[in-house]
């Protein structure tokens, strides 16, 4: 990283101001502040010192819990050629720094896999619908599709992709296309996640 224009900025980051949901195989009532601190300190593939995480509240909700915590860390900023500052690294240990772009790429790879799994689940429900009725759902929106599939063919309502945008659907009696715009949130680009009737 360039030494010029580097600013080390220590900050208190409020993690999950309203909801950081930690799912556990144990009952949510068993989630202790100590366990929540450990899980938060290791999330997203980074390892923070446990004393950098302060648990403010743990609220049980069935098999999950909402944890409000403060995370103390440091960030490296760099000023680009355009004169704008951007975060380039986050400190995850005493002398350990992680590249923010790499963390975002890893997170988007996980989200892409989740989007593909959700679209495959919807496509499987569509195939069940077609086997029973002889045709696919004719619709131009994913909302109309889900209304036709849930609950008989699809037990869980799936409308929003991991980037918080609606999934897209175009279907005729003989074919369909399911799509997420992917990490860049722009249609018809290389990072789109697409499942079609032809690909099954």
Buried (B, 14 or more C-beta within 10 A) or exposed (E): EEEEEEEEEEEEEEBBEEEBEBEBEEEBEEBEBEBBBEBBBBBBEBEBBEEBBBBEEBEEEEEBBBBBBBBBBBBBBBBEEEEEEEEBBBBBEEEEBBEBEEBEEBBBEEBBEBBBEBBBBBBBBBBBBBEEEEEBBBBEBBEBBBEBBBEEBBEEEBEEBBBEEEBBBBBBEEEBBBBBBBBEEEEEEEEBBBBBBEEE
